[in-house]
């Protein structure tokens, strides 16, 4: 089981392909705060709700100085379908190797319908402009999570 990040930790660096196959790095956002959220799979009901919530609140988050990156184990082709079908504006990147998911503590054992399974743990990590973890939320709910983040960040 991967270690969960704590406030003050250095956020693990990553470079992953986006929905168009272009590389996106955490380092590209230096100087800005970044909300990195981890979700199990594109084109599923909960993940769609969460991605739509982030898209609907992107202007509010951007005005407060936050960029948003969604990470899942999906390949860029599936992310592109997800973006087109749901008209998403958030940056979506794929981590098929699950290395970044593991580095952020967002992959491991979880309960699903009462059974213990290994998979993506729905999580959100807020990274400050210097690359340090400001907040780390694990086992979050797909619905209502974006509103909670906005409240918790005082936006």
C-alpha positions in Angstrom: 0.0 0.0 0.0 1.4 3.4 -1.0 2.0 6.1 1.6 -0.5 8.9 1.8 0.9 12.3 1.4 0.7 14.9 4.2 0.7 18.7 4.2 4.3 19.9 3.8 5.5 16.9 1.8 7.0 17.6 -1.6 4.5 16.6 -4.2 5.9 13.8 -6.4 6.9 15.1 -9.9 5.1 13.6 -12.8 4.9 13.8 -16.6 1.9 12.1 -18.1 0.1 12.2 -21.5 -3.1 14.2 -21.7 -6.2 13.4 -23.8 -4.4 14.6 -27.0 -1.2 12.6 -26.2 0.7 15.8 -25.2 2.9 15.6 -22.1 1.7 17.4 -19.0 4.1 17.9 -16.0 3.5 19.1 -12.5 6.6 21.3 -13.1 4.7 23.1 -15.9 2.6 24.7 -13.2 5.3 26.0 -10.9 4.3 29.2 -9.3 0.6 28.3 -9.5 -1.4 26.1 -7.1 -2.6 22.9 -8.6 -5.5 20.6 -7.6 -4.5 17.1 -8.7 -7.4 14.7 -8.4 -7.3 11.0 -8.9 -10.3 9.0 -10.2 -10.8 5.4 -11.1 -12.1 5.5 -14.7 -13.3 7.8 -17.4 -16.8 7.4 -18.7 -18.2 6.0 -15.4 -21.1 7.8 -13.6 -19.2 8.9 -10.4 -16.1 10.0 -12.3 -18.3 11.9 -14.8 -20.1 13.7 -12.1 -16.8 14.7 -10.4 -15.2 15.8 -13.7 -18.3 17.9 -14.6 -18.2 19.5 -11.2 -14.6 20.5 -11.7 -15.4 21.8 -15.2 -18.4 23.8 -13.9 -16.2 25.4 -11.2 -13.0 25.8 -13.3 -13.4 29.6 -13.6 -13.9 30.1 -9.9 -10.8 27.9 -9.1 -8.7 29.6 -11.8 -9.6 33.0 -10.6 -8.4 31.9 -7.1 -5.1 30.8 -8.7 -5.7 27.1 -9.0 -5.1 24.8 -12.0 -6.9 21.4 -12.1 -5.4 18.1 -13.4 -7.4 14.9 -13.3 -5.4 11.6 -13.2 -6.8 8.2 -14.0 -5.2 4.9 -15.3 -6.9 5.5 -18.6 -5.1 5.8 -22.0 -5.3 9.2 -23.9 -7.8 7.8 -26.4 -10.3 7.1 -23.6 -9.7 10.4 -22.0 -10.3 12.2 -25.3 -13.7 10.3 -25.7 -14.5 11.3 -22.1 -13.7 15.0 -22.7 -15.7 15.1 -25.9 -18.7 13.3 -24.6 -19.0 15.4 -21.4 -17.6 18.7 -22.8 -14.9 18.7 -20.1 -12.5 21.6 -19.7 -10.3 20.2 -17.0 -6.9 18.8 -18.0 -7.1 15.0 -18.0 -4.0 12.9 -17.9 -3.5 9.1 -18.1 -1.3 7.0 -15.8 -1.7 3.4 -17.2 1.5 2.3 -15.3 -0.1 3.6 -12.1 3.3 5.0 -10.9 1.9 8.5 -10.2 -1.2 7.1 -8.6 1.0 5.1 -6.3 3.4 8.0 -5.6 0.4 10.1 -4.4 -1.1 7.3 -2.3 -4.1 7.1 -4.6 -3.8 3.4 -5.5 -4.1 0.5 -3.1 -6.6 -1.4 -1.0 -10.1 0.0 -0.7 -13.6 -1.2 0.1 -16.0 -1.5 -2.8 -19.5 -2.7 -2.0 -18.2 -4.3 1.2 -15.3 -6.2 -0.4 -11.7 -5.3 -0.2 -10.2 -4.7 -3.6 -7.1 -3.1 -5.0 -7.7 0.0 -7.2 -7.7 3.7 -7.5 -8.6 5.5 -4.3 -10.6 8.6 -5.2 -8.3 11.3 -3.8 -7.4 15.0 -4.2 -4.1 16.6 -3.5 -3.7 20.4 -3.5 -0.1 21.5 -4.4 1.1 25.0 -3.7 3.2 27.1 -6.1 6.4 25.7 -4.6 5.5 22.1 -5.2 4.6 21.3 -1.6 1.4 19.5 -0.5 -1.0 22.0 0.9 -3.9 19.5 1.5 -4.4 15.8 0.9 -7.9 14.3 0.8 -8.4 10.6 0.5 -11.4 8.4 0.0 -13.5 11.4 -1.2 -17.0 11.2 -2.5 -17.5 11.9 -6.2 -20.6 14.0 -5.5 -20.2 17.2 -3.6 -16.4 17.0 -3.4 -15.6 20.0 -5.5 -17.9 22.2 -3.3 -16.2 20.9 -0.2 -12.7 21.7 -1.7 -13.9 25.3 -2.5 -15.1 25.7 1.1 -12.0 24.1 2.6 -9.7 26.4 0.5 -11.8 29.4 1.5 -12.6 30.3 -2.2 
